[in-house]
Amino acid sequence: MSVSLILACAWALLANVLAMLPSRDNHWTRAYVLIALGIPLVGFVTYQNGPWVGLFVLFAGMSVLRWPVRYMFRWMRQTAAR
């Protein structure tokens, strides 16, 4: 297994551990940190393993961070409607 996939698995494990811990802001600060770490990681996975594995890791990260993704799509739809 490549280094990038090991890092992606570590990111997923970290995301699940952070989701189990209580938070005062409904985990939004942790979500921002995970997004900031995850975007370059998806690029690294895509670079080392190809676009299909990169898409798989992207969709896995989107399933973990589903509420920020949902709000992003809602914001994009409202912006496009203007």
Disulfide bonds with the S-S distance in Angstrom:
none
